């Protein structure tokens, strides 16, 4: 089980070590990537050797996160994971780095797999924690490039500040980061307005195939492996929010076939339903309003299992 450490202790630990490998989670999103590249840039500015390892190819829209990062080759001595709640999410790096030296996270479902854990489950994004950590490392470290990485994680994990995890602190952090002078409006356009042709195609398929259950309180979208072949993870992640946007829907569920018979489930909820608790039933985790898990089997059986658990939570919520 991890030893919980403070921001100050984490900063002292980083300053005392070198040769850092910072690992993102599989299906990398803006928070894990933004936090990893921000911390990598900060450590390099402190004359440390640092690099980012990504288990799966990220969306090309995140290419700008590399800006200001110097490619370095060295033997990894200190392993850090960011926004990774469980070692199983490390993908191809799990076997080699199952017990990293440090995990920086904001998931209440973190399994404590790392030797040390810097966790703030109240933070809207892991990048909020990384932002505070970099400030603890010293003055005049944050550049416009580092600020854009941190803003990426905070804005994407809050749905451009629309999700319920957004706090006053989140807005203060965003305002502070904007002061560093990166192109905020251009970045928001890139992250939240541009839609690839593949995403438009997926959205069309999703809207045409959405299924309603439990008296319209649950909406389900199913994507087969063939449907997802040309789409990148960011397009798929964005579509996971579609079912919850439908009027009257309290739980939106997206089934994504990662390989034959293996379904990645994304659950988005409203009101007081806890998506993290539902997904934990199937070995997954996440946040109160957004969580995920994996289920293997026939899609009809998998759907029945998920719907049964959601119905149980809906009845509990309604006092039925």
N, C-alpha and C positions, 0 to 999 in steps of 0.2 A: 504493500500500500504506500502511496506517495507521502512524502513529508511536505506538509503545507508550508510555504514560505511567503514572506511579505515582499512588497515592491523593493524596499531597501535591501533586503537580503538577496533578492534576485539580481539587483544591480551590482552588488558587491561580488556575487558569484561570477557574473559575466566579465567584470573588470579584472578578475583574478585568473581568468582562463583565456584560451585562444583556440584557433582551428575549429570553428563552429560549422556544423551542418544543420541547416534549418529545414525541417521537413513539413510539407503541406499534406492535407488529407486527400484521399482519392476523390475523383469527381471534383476537382478544385474549384472553389468559388472565389468571389472577390475578397472575402474576409480572410481566409487562410493564405491566399496569395499576397494580398495587400500587407498583412501583418508580417509575413515572412520576408518580403522584399524591403519593407520599412526597417525591420530589425537588422537585416543584412547590411543595408546602407549605413545604418547608424554604427554598427560594429566596425565596418570598414573605415568609416570616418575617424573612429578611435584607433586606427592603425592595427586593427585585428584582422585575421584571415577569416572570411566567412563566405558561405555559398548557400544557395537554396536548392533543395531537392524536391521535385514534384513527381509523384508516382504515376500520374497520367497526364497526357498532353492537355494543357488548358486552352480555353477559347482564345483565339487570336486577338480578340478585342482587349485582352489584358497585356498585350505586348509592351505597352508603355511602362508597365511596372518595372521593367528591367533597366529603365533609364537611370544612369548614374551608378549602376552596379558594375564593379570591375570583375571580370571573370578571373577566378583564382583556382589553382590546382594545389592541393595539399592533402595530407592524410587527416581524416576527420578524427578529432579527439573529444569534442563536446557536442552532444546531439540534443537539439531542441525541436519540439513539435509545437505548432501553433494552430489553435482552433481544432484540435484533434481529440475527441472525447474518449476514444477507445483505440487501442493498438491495431484492432482489426481494420481500422480505416486508413492505415498506412499503406495498403496495397502491397506492391512489390517490395517495399522497404520493411514490412512487418517482421519478417524472419530475422533480418540482420539487426534491426533497431527496435525490438519489441519492448525494451525497457530503456527509453532515452534518459538522458541526464536531467532534462527539464521539460515540462509541458506548460505552455501558457494558454489558458482557455477561459471560456465563459459559459460552458455547458454545465448545468446542474447534474446532468447524467454522466459526467466524467468518471471513469472507472478507477482512477488512481493508478494507472499502469506505469507512470514515469517515476523516477527516483525522487524528483521534487516537483511540486505543483504550485504554480501561481494561478489561482482561480478567483475570478470575480463573477459569480453567477447572476449578479444584478446588472452587469454590463450588457449593453445592447449588442456589442460585437467584440470579438477578440482584439480587434484593432484599438478599441478604447483602452484595453489593458496594456497593449504594446505602446500606445501613445504615452501613458503615464510612466511606463518603464523607461522609455527613451529619455524622458525629461529627468528621471531619477539618475540616469547615467551621466548627466552633465549638461552644461549650458552650450548653446550655439551648435547643437548637433543636427537639429532638424533643418532640412533644406526643402525647397519647393517640390523636388522629386519625392522625398520621404513623406511630405505632407500629402501629396496626391495619392500615395499608396495607402496611407491611413484613412484618408477620406473615402477611398474606394471601399475599404472594408466596412466602415461605419455606414455609409450610404446604402450599400447593397444589402447588408444584413437587416436594415430597417425599411427596405422597400422605398428608398428615397424619403425616409423619415415619416412614412405613413403607417408602419406597423405598430402594434401595441407595445413593443419592447422599447420604443423611442421615449427617451426621458429628457428632462430639462438639461441634464448633464450632457446628453448626446448632442443637443443643439449647441451648447456652449463649446464642446470639443470641435464640432464642425466649423463654427465661427472662428475659433482660434486657428484651425488649420488653414482656412481660406486666407487668413492674413499672410501666409507664407508666399502667396503670389502665383500659385498654379492656376491654370485655366479651368475654373470651376464650372462655368456654364458649358464649355466644350466637353468637359468630362461627363457632366450630367446628360448631355445629348448622346454621347457615346454609350453610356451605361443604361439609360432608361428610355430613350426615344427611338434609336435606330433598331429596326427589325430586319433580320436577314430574310431572304426569300424562303429559306428552309423553315424559319420560324413561322412565317405567314402560312405556309402549307400545313405545319403542325397545328397551329391555332384553328385553322379551318377544319381539319380532321377532328380535333378535340371538340369543337362546338357542335359538329354534326353528329358525334357519337356519344355525347354525354348521357349518362344514365342516372335516374333519380330513384332513391330508395328512402324508406322510413318516413313516408308522408312528405317527401320533398325536402326533408331536413339534411339529407346526405346526397352529394353528387359525386359520381365516379367517372373517371376517364381512364381508358386503357390504351397503352401504346405498345405494340408488338416490337420485337427486335428489328423487323424489316422496316417499320415506320420510322425508327430512330436512327437508321444507318447513316444518313447524311446530316443529321443535326448535331450541334455541339452541346456540351453540358449546360451552358448558360441559357441557350434557347429552351432546353428541356426544363431547367429549373424555373424559368419565368412562367412557363405554361402550367407548372404545378400549382400556381396561385389562382388559376382561372376558376376552378369549381367553387372556391370559397367566395368569389365575387358575385355569384348568382344570388338574387334576392330569395330569402327564406332558407338558404343553405347554411347549416351550422357546422358541418364537417365536409370538407372537400378532399377527395382521395384520388391520387394519380398512381396508376400501376404502370411501371416501365420495365419491360423485359430486357434484362441485361444480357442474358444468354438463355438458351432454350430451357424453359421451366423455372427460371430464377427471376423473381419479380422484386424490383426495388419499389417500395411503397413510400409515397410522400403524403403526409396528412397535414392539412391546414384547417384550423378551427376558429370559431368565433365565440363570443360570450365567455362562459366559464368552463368550457370543455377543455381538458388538458391533453393535447396531442402527444406530449412526451410520455405520459402514463399509458396511453393506448399503445404506443409503439414499444414501450418497455415490455409489454406482455409478449411481444414477439422477438425480444432480444435487441430491440433498437433503442433509440433515444433522440434527444434534441432539446427543444424548448416547449414552453406551454402552448404556444399557438402554431408552432411549426416543428415537425419531427418526422423521422423516417425509420424504416426497418426493411429487412429482406425476408421473403418467404419463398420457399421452393414447393412447386407442385402445379397441378392444373389450375388455371386462372379462376375457374368457377369455384373451386374449393377454397382457394386463397381469398377470393372476394367474400365468400360466405363467412370465413373466420373474421375478417376485418369488420364486416358489417355487424356481426354478432357482438363484437366488442364495442363498437361505436353505439349500437342500440342500448347496450347495458349502461354506458356512460350518459347517453341522452336521457334515459329513464331516471337515472340517479340525479341528474341535473334538474329534471322537471319534477322530481319527487313522486314519480309514478310507481 
